[in-house]
Amino acid sequence: MASQYCTFRLGGHLFGVPVETVQEVLREQTLTKVPLASREVRGLINLRGQIVITVDLRERMGLPPREAHEEMTNVVVRTSGDTVTSLLVDRIGDVLEPDLDRFEAPPDTVPGRVRELVTHVCKLDRELMLVLDTDKAVDVDAAA
């Protein structure tokens, strides 16, 4: 298990991904729509000449859509297949290094679509951090 997690907010929940999977964090980027793409695919961004697919995590997890005026942040992650994907989140958080004894399996109270993408939960002092499986989160073909 990773020791450091890059955290972000999504629909009022705190999520974390292993720091080593994060390539960079960007402010909201101009997106190019992809015709006939699944609903989770918000579009493509140009990242210094590299075309990167952008997945809307709210849509992917079945969370309510964000308001039109709400800003989004792109967390660009590198998956185990060395694919680079941008995840749309509400806002970025801190890098945390929680103790290993604070992690446990996701409880049954975590909604099904979210639980499918979460490997562990981490009990922090004031809330739970849901540890996101980036490989599963970016696999929009499996969601279709």
Buried (B, 14 or more C-beta within 10 A) or exposed (E): EEEEBBBBBBBEBBBBBBBEBBBEBBEEBEBEEEEEEEEBBBBBBEBEEEEBBBBBBBBBBEBEEBEEEEEBBBBBBBBEEEBBBBBBBBEBBEEBEBEEEBBEEBEEEBEEEBBBBBBBBBBBEEEBBBBBBBBBBBBBEEBE
